């Protein structure tokens, strides 16, 4: 839907009026640094999980036992096998 020149001009004037009335000192800003950090760390964990799976698969392909991998992970053989097999 295309707008007429008059509609565009009226919208621009409304925006200017609203912008002129805006008091920056009265505006409440929701600081989201904590949520941004949660998202960044979550993405890093997903990437690390992918890297860990690839590394475990490579170790298995090179003949490493589940016992050896479990020892490197600090978990039981069964836990390593269940997680990565």
N, CA, C and O atoms as a GROMACS GRO file, in nm:
protein
  340
    1UNK      N    1   0.084  -0.118   0.000
    1UNK     CA    2   0.000   0.000   0.000
    1UNK      C    3   0.088   0.124   0.000
    1UNK      O    4   0.170   0.143   0.090
    2UNK      N    5   0.071   0.205  -0.099
    2UNK     CA    6   0.149   0.327  -0.107
    2UNK      C    7   0.076   0.439  -0.036
    2UNK      O    8  -0.047   0.445  -0.036
    3UNK      N    9   0.152   0.527   0.025
    3UNK     CA   10   0.096   0.642   0.096
    3UNK      C   11   0.110   0.766   0.011
    3UNK      O   12   0.204   0.779  -0.068
    4UNK      N   13   0.017   0.857   0.028
    4UNK     CA   14   0.024   0.983  -0.046
    4UNK      C   15   0.127   1.074   0.018
    4UNK      O   16   0.170   1.051   0.131
    5UNK      N   17   0.166   1.174  -0.054
    5UNK     CA   18   0.261   1.273  -0.001
    5UNK      C   19   0.206   1.338   0.125
    5UNK      O   20   0.279   1.363   0.221
    6UNK      N   21   0.074   1.367   0.126
    6UNK     CA   22   0.012   1.430   0.243
    6UNK      C   23   0.018   1.337   0.365
    6UNK      O   24   0.046   1.383   0.475
    7UNK      N   25  -0.008   1.208   0.346
    7UNK     CA   26  -0.003   1.112   0.457
    7UNK      C   27   0.138   1.102   0.513
    7UNK      O   28   0.158   1.096   0.634
    8UNK      N   29   0.234   1.101   0.424
    8UNK     CA   30   0.373   1.093   0.467
    8UNK      C   31   0.412   1.218   0.544
    8UNK      O   32   0.478   1.210   0.647
    9UNK      N   33   0.371   1.334   0.494
    9UNK     CA   34   0.402   1.460   0.561
    9UNK      C   35   0.337   1.467   0.699
    9UNK      O   36   0.400   1.510   0.795
   10UNK      N   37   0.210   1.425   0.710
   10UNK     CA   38   0.141   1.427   0.839
   10UNK      C   39   0.210   1.332   0.938
   10UNK      O   40   0.226   1.365   1.055
   11UNK      N   41   0.250   1.215   0.891
   11UNK     CA   42   0.319   1.119   0.978
   11UNK      C   43   0.452   1.177   1.025
   11UNK      O   44   0.488   1.161   1.142
   12UNK      N   45   0.524   1.244   0.936
   12UNK     CA   46   0.651   1.305   0.974
   12UNK      C   47   0.629   1.415   1.077
   12UNK      O   48   0.708   1.429   1.171
   13UNK      N   49   0.524   1.493   1.062
   13UNK     CA   50   0.494   1.599   1.158
   13UNK      C   51   0.457   1.540   1.294
   13UNK      O   52   0.498   1.592   1.398
   14UNK      N   53   0.378   1.431   1.294
   14UNK     CA   54   0.343   1.365   1.420
   14UNK      C   55   0.468   1.313   1.490
   14UNK      O   56   0.482   1.326   1.612
   15UNK      N   57   0.558   1.255   1.413
   15UNK     CA   58   0.682   1.204   1.470
   15UNK      C   59   0.765   1.318   1.529
   15UNK      O   60   0.818   1.305   1.640
   16UNK      N   61   0.776   1.428   1.457
   16UNK     CA   62   0.852   1.542   1.507
   16UNK      C   63   0.792   1.593   1.637
   16UNK      O   64   0.864   1.625   1.732
   17UNK      N   65   0.659   1.601   1.642
   17UNK     CA   66   0.592   1.647   1.763
   17UNK      C   67   0.622   1.553   1.880
   17UNK      O   68   0.655   1.599   1.989
   18UNK      N   69   0.610   1.423   1.856
   18UNK     CA   70   0.639   1.325   1.962
   18UNK      C   71   0.784   1.335   2.006
   18UNK      O   72   0.813   1.328   2.126
   19UNK      N   73   0.876   1.350   1.911
   19UNK     CA   74   1.018   1.360   1.945
   19UNK      C   75   1.046   1.486   2.026
   19UNK      O   76   1.128   1.484   2.118
   20UNK      N   77   0.978   1.596   1.991
   20UNK     CA   78   0.999   1.720   2.066
   20UNK      C   79   0.947   1.709   2.209
   20UNK      O   80   1.002   1.771   2.300
   21UNK      N   81   0.841   1.631   2.229
   21UNK     CA   82   0.780   1.616   2.360
   21UNK      C   83   0.853   1.515   2.448
   21UNK      O   84   0.829   1.509   2.568
   22UNK      N   85   0.940   1.436   2.391
   22UNK     CA   86   1.008   1.331   2.464
   22UNK      C   87   1.111   1.391   2.560
   22UNK      O   88   1.196   1.469   2.520
   23UNK      N   89   1.100   1.352   2.686
   23UNK     CA   90   1.195   1.398   2.788
   23UNK      C   91   1.288   1.282   2.820
   23UNK      O   92   1.246   1.186   2.886
   24UNK      N   93   1.413   1.288   2.776
   24UNK     CA   94   1.506   1.176   2.799
   24UNK      C   95   1.526   1.143   2.948
   24UNK      O   96   1.553   1.029   2.983
   25UNK      N   97   1.511   1.244   3.035
   25UNK     CA   98   1.528   1.219   3.178
   25UNK      C   99   1.412   1.141   3.237
   25UNK      O  100   1.426   1.078   3.342
   26UNK      N  101   1.297   1.145   3.170
   26UNK     CA  102   1.179   1.077   3.222
   26UNK      C  103   1.161   0.937   3.166
   26UNK      O  104   1.075   0.862   3.212
   27UNK      N  105   1.241   0.902   3.068
   27UNK     CA  106   1.228   0.772   3.004
   27UNK      C  107   1.299   0.666   3.088
   27UNK      O  108   1.414   0.684   3.127
   28UNK      N  109   1.229   0.557   3.116
   28UNK     CA  110   1.289   0.445   3.188
   28UNK      C  111   1.350   0.349   3.087
   28UNK      O  112   1.282   0.304   2.994
   29UNK      N  113   1.474   0.319   3.106
   29UNK     CA  114   1.544   0.227   3.016
   29UNK      C  115   1.564   0.095   3.090
   29UNK      O  116   1.618   0.091   3.200
   30UNK      N  117   1.519  -0.011   3.027
   30UNK     CA  118   1.536  -0.144   3.085
   30UNK      C  119   1.674  -0.195   3.045
   30UNK      O  120   1.697  -0.227   2.928
   31UNK      N  121   1.763  -0.203   3.140
   31UNK     CA  122   1.898  -0.252   3.113
   31UNK      C  123   1.891  -0.404   3.097
   31UNK      O  124   1.845  -0.475   3.186
   32UNK      N  125   1.936  -0.451   2.983
   32UNK     CA  126   1.926  -0.594   2.952
   32UNK      C  127   2.063  -0.660   2.941
   32UNK      O  128   2.076  -0.765   2.877
   33UNK      N  129   2.163  -0.600   3.001
   33UNK     CA  130   2.298  -0.658   2.993
   33UNK      C  131   2.302  -0.801   3.045
   33UNK      O  132   2.372  -0.886   2.989
   34UNK      N  133   2.227  -0.827   3.152
   34UNK     CA  134   2.228  -0.962   3.209
   34UNK      C  135   2.168  -1.063   3.112
   34UNK      O  136   2.218  -1.174   3.099
   35UNK      N  137   2.060  -1.026   3.044
   35UNK     CA  138   1.999  -1.116   2.948
   35UNK      C  139   2.087  -1.136   2.825
   35UNK      O  140   2.095  -1.245   2.770
   36UNK      N  141   2.154  -1.028   2.784
   36UNK     CA  142   2.247  -1.039   2.671
   36UNK      C  143   2.360  -1.136   2.707
   36UNK      O  144   2.401  -1.217   2.624
   37UNK      N  145   2.410  -1.128   2.831
   37UNK     CA  146   2.517  -1.218   2.875
   37UNK      C  147   2.468  -1.362   2.879
   37UNK      O  148   2.542  -1.454   2.842
   38UNK      N  149   2.344  -1.383   2.925
   38UNK     CA  150   2.286  -1.518   2.925
   38UNK      C  151   2.284  -1.573   2.783
   38UNK      O  152   2.322  -1.688   2.761
   39UNK      N  153   2.241  -1.493   2.688
   39UNK     CA  154   2.234  -1.538   2.548
   39UNK      C  155   2.372  -1.568   2.492
   39UNK      O  156   2.390  -1.669   2.423
   40UNK      N  157   2.469  -1.483   2.521
   40UNK     CA  158   2.606  -1.504   2.470
   40UNK      C  159   2.666  -1.633   2.528
   40UNK      O  160   2.725  -1.712   2.455
   41UNK      N  161   2.650  -1.652   2.657
   41UNK     CA  162   2.706  -1.772   2.721
   41UNK      C  163   2.634  -1.897   2.674
   41UNK      O  164   2.696  -2.001   2.653
   42UNK      N  165   2.503  -1.888   2.656
   42UNK     CA  166   2.427  -2.001   2.606
   42UNK      C  167   2.474  -2.043   2.468
   42UNK      O  168   2.489  -2.162   2.440
   43UNK      N  169   2.498  -1.946   2.382
   43UNK     CA  170   2.548  -1.977   2.248
   43UNK      C  171   2.687  -2.038   2.255
   43UNK      O  172   2.718  -2.132   2.181
   44UNK      N  173   2.771  -1.987   2.345
   44UNK     CA  174   2.906  -2.043   2.362
   44UNK      C  175   2.899  -2.188   2.409
   44UNK      O  176   2.975  -2.273   2.363
   45UNK      N  177   2.807  -2.216   2.501
   45UNK     CA  178   2.791  -2.354   2.549
   45UNK      C  179   2.747  -2.447   2.437
   45UNK      O  180   2.796  -2.560   2.427
   46UNK      N  181   2.655  -2.401   2.352
   46UNK     CA  182   2.610  -2.485   2.239
   46UNK      C  183   2.728  -2.513   2.145
   46UNK      O  184   2.745  -2.625   2.098
   47UNK      N  185   2.806  -2.410   2.118
   47UNK     CA  186   2.922  -2.428   2.030
   47UNK      C  187   3.023  -2.523   2.094
   47UNK      O  188   3.080  -2.608   2.026
   48UNK      N  189   3.045  -2.508   2.224
   48UNK     CA  190   3.138  -2.597   2.295
   48UNK      C  191   3.088  -2.740   2.294
   48UNK      O  192   3.168  -2.833   2.278
   49UNK      N  193   2.958  -2.760   2.310
   49UNK     CA  194   2.899  -2.894   2.307
   49UNK      C  195   2.923  -2.959   2.171
   49UNK      O  196   2.957  -3.077   2.163
   50UNK      N  197   2.904  -2.882   2.064
   50UNK     CA  198   2.929  -2.935   1.930
   50UNK      C  199   3.076  -2.973   1.915
   50UNK      O  200   3.109  -3.079   1.863
   51UNK      N  201   3.165  -2.885   1.962
   51UNK     CA  202   3.308  -2.912   1.954
   51UNK      C  203   3.346  -3.036   2.035
   51UNK      O  204   3.426  -3.118   1.991
   52UNK      N  205   3.288  -3.049   2.155
   52UNK     CA  206   3.316  -3.165   2.239
   52UNK      C  207   3.270  -3.294   2.171
   52UNK      O  208   3.343  -3.393   2.171
   53UNK      N  209   3.150  -3.292   2.113
   53UNK     CA  210   3.101  -3.412   2.043
   53UNK      C  211   3.193  -3.450   1.927
   53UNK      O  212   3.224  -3.567   1.907
   54UNK      N  213   3.237  -3.350   1.852
   54UNK     CA  214   3.328  -3.376   1.740
   54UNK      C  215   3.459  -3.436   1.791
   54UNK      O  216   3.514  -3.528   1.730
   55UNK      N  217   3.509  -3.383   1.901
   55UNK     CA  218   3.635  -3.430   1.957
   55UNK      C  219   3.622  -3.572   2.010
   55UNK      O  220   3.712  -3.654   1.990
   56UNK      N  221   3.511  -3.603   2.077
   56UNK     CA  222   3.488  -3.739   2.125
   56UNK      C  223   3.478  -3.834   2.006
   56UNK      O  224   3.534  -3.944   2.009
   57UNK      N  225   3.405  -3.794   1.902
   57UNK     CA  226   3.395  -3.879   1.782
   57UNK      C  227   3.531  -3.903   1.719
   57UNK      O  228   3.559  -4.014   1.673
   58UNK      N  229   3.615  -3.801   1.718
   58UNK     CA  230   3.750  -3.815   1.662
   58UNK      C  231   3.833  -3.911   1.748
   58UNK      O  232   3.907  -3.994   1.695
   59UNK      N  233   3.821  -3.899   1.880
   59UNK     CA  234   3.894  -3.988   1.970
   59UNK      C  235   3.850  -4.133   1.948
   59UNK      O  236   3.933  -4.224   1.945
   60UNK      N  237   3.720  -4.153   1.935
   60UNK     CA  238   3.669  -4.289   1.909
   60UNK      C  239   3.721  -4.341   1.775
   60UNK      O  240   3.758  -4.457   1.764
   61UNK      N  241   3.722  -4.255   1.674
   61UNK     CA  242   3.770  -4.296   1.542
   61UNK      C  243   3.918  -4.332   1.546
   61UNK      O  244   3.964  -4.414   1.466
   62UNK      N  245   3.992  -4.274   1.638
   62UNK     CA  246   4.134  -4.304   1.654
   62UNK      C  247   4.157  -4.423   1.747
   62UNK      O  248   4.271  -4.455   1.780
   63UNK      N  249   4.048  -4.487   1.789
   63UNK     CA  250   4.062  -4.609   1.868
   63UNK      C  251   4.061  -4.591   2.018
   63UNK      O  252   4.090  -4.686   2.091
   64UNK      N  253   4.029  -4.473   2.066
   64UNK     CA  254   4.023  -4.452   2.211
   64UNK      C  255   3.903  -4.525   2.269
   64UNK      O  256   3.795  -4.527   2.209
   65UNK      N  257   3.922  -4.584   2.387
   65UNK     CA  258   3.813  -4.657   2.451
   65UNK      C  259   3.722  -4.560   2.525
   65UNK      O  260   3.758  -4.446   2.552
   66UNK      N  261   3.602  -4.610   2.558
   66UNK     CA  262   3.511  -4.530   2.638
   66UNK      C  263   3.569  -4.504   2.776
   66UNK      O  264   3.543  -4.400   2.836
   67UNK      N  265   3.649  -4.599   2.827
   67UNK     CA  266   3.716  -4.577   2.956
   67UNK      C  267   3.811  -4.458   2.950
   67UNK      O  268   3.812  -4.374   3.040
   68UNK      N  269   3.890  -4.450   2.844
   68UNK     CA  270   3.985  -4.340   2.829
   68UNK      C  271   3.912  -4.206   2.814
   68UNK      O  272   3.951  -4.106   2.874
   69UNK      N  273   3.808  -4.205   2.734
   69UNK     CA  274   3.731  -4.083   2.712
   69UNK      C  275   3.662  -4.040   2.842
   69UNK      O  276   3.661  -3.922   2.877
   70UNK      N  277   3.605  -4.139   2.914
   70UNK     CA  278   3.538  -4.109   3.040
   70UNK      C  279   3.635  -4.048   3.140
   70UNK      O  280   3.601  -3.954   3.211
   71UNK      N  281   3.756  -4.101   3.144
   71UNK     CA  282   3.858  -4.049   3.235
   71UNK      C  283   3.889  -3.903   3.200
   71UNK      O  284   3.901  -3.819   3.289
   72UNK      N  285   3.901  -3.874   3.071
   72UNK     CA  286   3.930  -3.737   3.028
   72UNK      C  287   3.814  -3.642   3.062
   72UNK      O  288   3.836  -3.524   3.092
   73UNK      N  289   3.693  -3.694   3.057
   73UNK     CA  290   3.575  -3.613   3.087
   73UNK      C  291   3.547  -3.602   3.236
   73UNK      O  292   3.475  -3.512   3.280
   74UNK      N  293   3.603  -3.694   3.313
   74UNK     CA  294   3.577  -3.695   3.457
   74UNK      C  295   3.441  -3.753   3.491
   74UNK      O  296   3.377  -3.713   3.588
   75UNK      N  297   3.397  -3.848   3.408
   75UNK     CA  298   3.269  -3.915   3.432
   75UNK      C  299   3.290  -4.065   3.420
   75UNK      O  300   3.400  -4.111   3.387
   76UNK      N  301   3.186  -4.140   3.449
   76UNK     CA  302   3.197  -4.285   3.435
   76UNK      C  303   3.194  -4.325   3.288
   76UNK      O  304   3.150  -4.249   3.202
   77UNK      N  305   3.242  -4.446   3.260
   77UNK     CA  306   3.241  -4.499   3.123
   77UNK      C  307   3.099  -4.502   3.069
   77UNK      O  308   3.073  -4.465   2.955
   78UNK      N  309   3.008  -4.547   3.155
   78UNK     CA  310   2.868  -4.555   3.114
   78UNK      C  311   2.812  -4.418   3.081
   78UNK      O  312   2.740  -4.402   2.982
   79UNK      N  313   2.843  -4.320   3.164
   79UNK     CA  314   2.792  -4.184   3.140
   79UNK      C  315   2.847  -4.127   3.008
   79UNK      O  316   2.774  -4.064   2.932
   80UNK      N  317   2.976  -4.150   2.983
   80UNK     CA  318   3.036  -4.101   2.859
   80UNK      C  319   2.972  -4.168   2.738
   80UNK      O  320   2.939  -4.103   2.639
   81UNK      N  321   2.954  -4.298   2.749
   81UNK     CA  322   2.896  -4.372   2.637
   81UNK      C  323   2.753  -4.331   2.611
   81UNK      O  324   2.713  -4.312   2.496
   82UNK      N  325   2.674  -4.317   2.718
   82UNK     CA  326   2.534  -4.276   2.702
   82UNK      C  327   2.524  -4.136   2.640
   82UNK      O  328   2.436  -4.111   2.558
   83UNK      N  329   2.612  -4.050   2.678
   83UNK     CA  330   2.605  -3.911   2.629
   83UNK      C  331   2.650  -3.898   2.484
   83UNK      O  332   2.593  -3.820   2.407
   84UNK      N  333   2.753  -3.974   2.445
   84UNK     CA  334   2.816  -3.951   2.316
   84UNK      C  335   2.799  -4.063   2.214
   84UNK      O  336   2.829  -4.044   2.096
   85UNK      N  337   2.752  -4.180   2.257
   85UNK     CA  338   2.742  -4.291   2.162
   85UNK      C  339   2.627  -4.271   2.066
   85UNK      O  340   2.604  -4.356   1.979
   0.00000   0.00000   0.00000
